[in-house]
Amino acid sequence: MELPTFKNTYNLPGIKLLPHRDPFLFVDTLISADENGALGEYTFTTEKNEFFKGHFPDFPIVPGVVLVETMCQAAGAGIVARGELGAEGKASFILASVEKARFRRPVRPGDKLVTVAKNVRVRKPLGVFELQGYVNGELACDCTVKCMLGDK
């Protein structure tokens, strides 16, 4: 699976772009972004993700809601990096709806989720994004989300 490329390369840590902090920051790196979308990645580990202890302890998997949040954060980091949503770390990106969510394979400890976020509509106060998450080139999850956009 060849992932799309976006015009602007960033390779920025999510903590510089998003207001989220541990244990709820799910973007290790924003790789690239432009007006069409963004590409980001996050590696799930037992050290930084406490939910693995209780979410099927004998066969730990990432909860679906966390996968959706991870993909949303990558989309948000992309629009913040491009300067469309306030200063770095000061953006407000609030989930309003999730549609057509599909979870196609389990995401487990050690897996790197690479998110492709396609911008359908990005204009305050609403953003619409088509999100796809890949593990080792295989589609693991996808959905369409609407988010309220603003500044803190």
C-alpha positions in Angstrom: 0.0 0.0 0.0 1.5 3.3 -1.0 0.4 6.2 1.2 -0.5 9.6 -0.4 2.0 12.4 -0.1 1.2 15.9 0.9 3.1 19.0 -0.3 4.5 20.2 3.1 6.8 18.0 5.0 6.8 18.7 8.8 8.1 15.7 10.8 6.9 17.6 13.9 6.0 16.0 17.2 2.3 16.1 18.0 3.0 17.7 21.4 4.1 20.9 19.6 0.9 21.1 17.6 -1.9 19.8 19.8 -3.3 20.9 23.2 -3.5 17.2 24.2 -1.0 15.7 26.7 -0.2 12.3 28.1 -2.0 10.0 28.5 -4.3 11.3 25.8 -1.9 12.5 23.1 -2.0 10.1 20.2 0.3 11.7 17.6 4.0 10.9 17.7 4.8 12.7 14.5 2.9 14.8 11.9 4.8 13.7 8.7 3.2 16.0 6.1 0.1 18.0 5.3 -1.4 20.4 2.8 -4.9 21.8 1.9 -6.0 18.3 0.9 -5.1 16.5 4.2 -2.4 15.1 6.5 -0.3 12.1 7.2 0.6 11.3 10.9 1.8 8.4 12.9 1.5 7.0 16.4 3.0 3.8 18.0 0.9 2.1 20.7 3.0 0.6 23.5 2.2 -0.9 26.9 4.5 1.7 28.5 2.5 4.7 27.4 -1.0 3.2 26.9 -2.4 2.1 30.3 -5.7 0.8 28.7 -3.9 -2.3 27.5 -3.9 -3.6 31.1 -7.7 -3.9 31.1 -8.8 -4.1 27.5 -8.6 -7.8 26.9 -5.5 -8.4 29.0 -4.8 -11.8 27.5 -5.0 -10.4 24.0 -4.6 -6.6 24.3 -6.1 -4.5 21.5 -6.5 -0.7 21.1 -10.2 0.3 21.8 -12.0 1.6 18.7 -12.7 4.9 20.4 -9.0 5.4 20.8 -8.3 4.6 17.2 -10.9 7.2 16.1 -9.3 9.8 18.5 -5.9 9.0 17.2 -6.9 9.6 13.6 -8.8 12.8 14.6 -5.7 14.1 16.3 -3.6 13.6 13.2 -6.2 15.5 11.1 -6.1 18.3 13.7 -2.3 18.4 13.8 -2.3 18.8 10.0 -4.6 21.9 10.0 -2.7 23.5 13.0 0.6 23.0 11.2 -0.7 24.8 8.2 -1.8 27.7 10.4 -5.6 27.3 9.8 -6.5 26.8 13.4 -4.8 29.2 15.7 -1.3 29.0 17.2 0.4 25.8 17.9 -0.9 24.2 21.1 -3.8 26.7 21.3 -6.2 25.1 18.8 -9.6 23.7 19.7 -10.6 20.6 17.7 -13.7 19.0 19.2 -15.2 15.9 17.9 -18.9 16.4 16.9 -19.8 13.2 15.0 -18.4 9.9 13.8 -19.9 8.2 10.8 -19.2 4.9 9.0 -16.6 3.7 11.4 -15.1 0.4 10.5 -12.5 -1.6 12.4 -11.0 -4.1 10.0 -8.2 -5.6 12.1 -7.0 -5.5 15.7 -4.4 -2.9 16.5 -2.1 -4.3 19.2 0.8 -3.2 21.4 3.8 -2.3 19.3 1.7 -1.4 16.2 2.3 1.9 14.5 -0.9 3.4 13.2 -0.3 5.6 10.2 -3.2 8.0 9.6 -4.2 9.4 6.3 -6.6 12.3 6.9 -8.4 13.7 3.8 -9.9 17.2 4.3 -13.5 17.1 2.9 -14.3 20.6 4.3 -12.2 22.8 6.6 -13.9 26.1 7.4 -14.6 27.4 10.9 -16.7 26.4 12.7 -16.8 22.9 11.2 -14.3 20.5 9.7 -15.2 17.2 7.9 -12.5 14.6 7.5 -12.3 11.2 5.9 -9.8 9.2 8.0 -7.9 5.9 7.4 -5.6 4.2 9.7 -3.0 1.7 8.4 -0.8 -0.8 10.2 2.1 -2.3 8.2 0.4 -1.0 5.0 -2.9 -2.8 5.8 -6.1 -0.8 6.4 -7.0 -1.2 10.1 -9.8 1.3 10.5 -11.6 4.1 8.8 -14.4 6.6 9.4 -15.7 10.1 8.5 -15.8 12.7 11.3 -17.1 16.2 11.9 -15.2 18.4 14.3 -15.9 21.8 15.7 -12.9 24.1 14.9 -11.7 27.1 16.9 -9.2 28.7 19.1 -9.0 28.2 22.9 
